[in-house]
Amino acid sequence: MSDVKAFWQHLLESLKGRNPGSVGAALGFGLALSLVIFGLVKTLFLIGMTLLGYFLGVRYFSNKEAFRNLLDKILPPGMFR
């Protein structure tokens, strides 16, 4: 887990020193490429699922108790333990 965190910290640190225009250009290129390859609806679906995954990861996977409460709501209580 610390390797993933270190990777993101390194990535953010390397982006801080970059020209904001080049970062925006890279993001725009990635979005345009995604639109050409997948189309508008599939690209919006990918963006939506990415944002949902980010929200769930921040909300539930960073706090084990919140994740257990979520599983208790979905599954019968105690089934996953």
DAFEN-V77014 format. One record per residue. N is the residue number from 1. RES is the residue in one letter. SS is DSSP state (helix for helix, strand for strand, loop for the rest). PHI is phi in degrees with one decimal (* if undefined). BURIAL is I if it has 24 or more other C-alpha atoms within 12 Angstrom, else O. Layout:
n=N res=RES ss=SS phi=PHI burial=BURIAL
n=N res=RES ss=SS phi=PHI burial=BURIAL
//
This chain:
n=1 res=M ss=loop phi=* burial=O
n=2 res=S ss=helix phi=-69.3 burial=O
n=3 res=D ss=helix phi=-65.3 burial=O
n=4 res=V ss=helix phi=-66.8 burial=O
n=5 res=K ss=helix phi=-64.1 burial=O
n=6 res=A ss=helix phi=-65.9 burial=O
n=7 res=F ss=helix phi=-61.5 burial=O
n=8 res=W ss=helix phi=-67.8 burial=O
n=9 res=Q ss=helix phi=-64.5 burial=O
n=10 res=H ss=helix phi=-63.9 burial=O
n=11 res=L ss=helix phi=-63.3 burial=O
n=12 res=L ss=helix phi=-65.9 burial=O
n=13 res=E ss=helix phi=-64.6 burial=O
n=14 res=S ss=helix phi=-71.4 burial=O
n=15 res=L ss=helix phi=-76.9 burial=O
n=16 res=K ss=helix phi=-64.5 burial=O
n=17 res=G ss=loop phi=-84.8 burial=O
n=18 res=R ss=loop phi=-83.2 burial=O
n=19 res=N ss=loop phi=-70.1 burial=O
n=20 res=P ss=helix phi=-58.4 burial=O
n=21 res=G ss=helix phi=-65.3 burial=O
n=22 res=S ss=helix phi=-71.7 burial=O
n=23 res=V ss=helix phi=-65.5 burial=O
n=24 res=G ss=helix phi=-63.1 burial=O
n=25 res=A ss=helix phi=-64.9 burial=O
n=26 res=A ss=helix phi=-64.7 burial=O
n=27 res=L ss=helix phi=-64.9 burial=O
n=28 res=G ss=helix phi=-63.9 burial=O
n=29 res=F ss=helix phi=-63.7 burial=O
n=30 res=G ss=helix phi=-62.6 burial=O
n=31 res=L ss=helix phi=-66.8 burial=O
n=32 res=A ss=helix phi=-63.2 burial=O
n=33 res=L ss=helix phi=-62.8 burial=O
n=34 res=S ss=helix phi=-63.2 burial=O
n=35 res=L ss=helix phi=-65.2 burial=O
n=36 res=V ss=helix phi=-69.0 burial=O
n=37 res=I ss=helix phi=-75.2 burial=O
n=38 res=F ss=helix phi=-101.7 burial=O
n=39 res=G ss=loop phi=94.6 burial=O
n=40 res=L ss=helix phi=-66.3 burial=O
n=41 res=V ss=helix phi=-65.3 burial=O
n=42 res=K ss=helix phi=-68.0 burial=O
n=43 res=T ss=helix phi=-66.0 burial=O
n=44 res=L ss=helix phi=-63.3 burial=O
n=45 res=F ss=helix phi=-63.6 burial=O
n=46 res=L ss=helix phi=-62.3 burial=O
n=47 res=I ss=helix phi=-64.3 burial=O
n=48 res=G ss=helix phi=-62.9 burial=O
n=49 res=M ss=helix phi=-67.4 burial=O
n=50 res=T ss=helix phi=-64.7 burial=O
n=51 res=L ss=helix phi=-65.3 burial=O
n=52 res=L ss=helix phi=-63.2 burial=O
n=53 res=G ss=helix phi=-63.4 burial=O
n=54 res=Y ss=helix phi=-63.7 burial=O
n=55 res=F ss=helix phi=-61.8 burial=O
n=56 res=L ss=helix phi=-64.7 burial=O
n=57 res=G ss=helix phi=-64.1 burial=O
n=58 res=V ss=helix phi=-70.4 burial=O
n=59 res=R ss=helix phi=-75.5 burial=O
n=60 res=Y ss=helix phi=-107.9 burial=O
n=61 res=F ss=helix phi=-82.3 burial=O
n=62 res=S ss=loop phi=-83.1 burial=O
n=63 res=N ss=loop phi=-121.7 burial=O
n=64 res=K ss=helix phi=-63.9 burial=O
n=65 res=E ss=helix phi=-67.7 burial=O
n=66 res=A ss=helix phi=-65.1 burial=O
n=67 res=F ss=helix phi=-66.3 burial=O
n=68 res=R ss=helix phi=-63.9 burial=O
n=69 res=N ss=helix phi=-63.9 burial=O
n=70 res=L ss=helix phi=-63.3 burial=O
n=71 res=L ss=helix phi=-65.6 burial=O
n=72 res=D ss=helix phi=-65.0 burial=O
n=73 res=K ss=helix phi=-73.0 burial=O
n=74 res=I ss=helix phi=-83.3 burial=O
n=75 res=L ss=loop phi=-103.5 burial=O
n=76 res=P ss=loop phi=-60.6 burial=O
n=77 res=P ss=loop phi=-54.1 burial=O
n=78 res=G ss=loop phi=82.2 burial=O
n=79 res=M ss=loop phi=-68.1 burial=O
n=80 res=F ss=loop phi=-87.9 burial=O
n=81 res=R ss=loop phi=-88.6 burial=O
//
